[in-house]
């Protein structure tokens, strides 16, 4: 059975790169009728916060990603918080120590940093030099007697090659001599990412790990750990990073790119899902698709090895598609009660239909609520010039036509056309600006329907007064 997982650290908001990883993992599991697991990697007690755990679960659910096992739903491999799994990790630490494959390390952060600087200055790849690897029992006991608290390091075997096939990047090969002995337990007795992540993947029977390529170098380390403990290893797939327009990794300086930010800005979840699903993955169907439809055509072999470039215009394209696809009731909820309370009940569905075609975000709709239902229009100099160019006779004809035909905008326009001998932009632009104060927007028929005859007359009479002024 295919089992995938997403294992975030609850130390901040979920950014788009991690959201894509979660989505791809869920899509792959769903494609194979497998299980998707959420595991919270909160061994870093100083930086991990429950509020971030709650937010990431809420935002993933908003995106449309659900898990079959996790901290909120349970499952056969609970607990799904790593902070509650220390007893499990301790048993495997002991196995490694009994085999002589792990040792205490008393090196300070300052000493490690100095050694790193020296290696870099020599053009060497920084790695642990094995300072504590050959401490005798007596030396170790003496350090502990002084009150020093040791970390625990894995003793990397010498002279071996670690080969594996990455399901996205292809065959990979690493030399153990290029990898220094790495931490598996911190001095505060908490498990390192490398250790707890690998152990839990194996014990939870994770078959496929989909993660960012910043973890590619961690894979040989984790494979060595699992082999030493005689535990099965999953298949690994590493996704290339998401970059900004400048080719640099996507970050806050490119804008707000946490999933929470997009949600707060008014993006529709299906738009974000469809956009993320196509960041590095290709689909023949370029229409808006549901999660199940995306999963049906999701294949690891269709994931590009090249970095994915964030394109806001593409995201806005999917936002437009998603807005157009929403039901009227969903549009009401999306716009919010604060906005919809100003829309008369009798015109709610017509307003929703117009907003689907003309706005991308709830904030964009505020302007149209004011135009149609709230405030008298305030025309600027630019609009006044348009009114004067149209002339007083134009607005006399418009007023008479509206009094005669009401909301029948086609009949209104025909009367103005006949009376003033105008057509095209000379006909529609002054009328549109008089009715809305805007040169672009909904079709005139929709504008007339939402305004109603009385408001139409009020706006056109105001424009007529401005046209008269010298």
Secondary structure, 3 states (H helix, E strand, C coil): CCEEEECCCCCCCCEHHHHHHHHHHHHHHHHCCCEEEECECCCCCCCCCHHHHHHHHHHHHHHCCCCCEECCCECCCCCCEHHHCHHHHHHHHHHHHHCCCEEEECCCHHHHHHHHHHHHHCCCCCCCCCCCCCCCHHHHHHHHHCCCCCEEEECCCCCCEEEEEECCCEEEEEEHHHCCCCEEECCCCCECHHHHHHHHHHHCCCCEEEEEHHHHHHHHHHHHHHHHCCCCCCEEEEECCEECCCCCECCHHHCCCEHHHHHHHCCCHHHHHHHHHCCCECCCCCCCCCHHHHHHCCCHHHECCCCEECCHHHHHHHHHHHHHHCCHHHHHHHHCHHHHCCCCHHHHHHHHHHHHHHCCCHHHHHHHHHHHHHCCCCCCHHHHHHHHHHCHHHHHHHHHHHHHHCCCHHHHHHHHHHHHCCCCHHHHHHHHHHHHCCCCCCCHHHHHHHHHHHHHHHHHHHHHHHHHCC
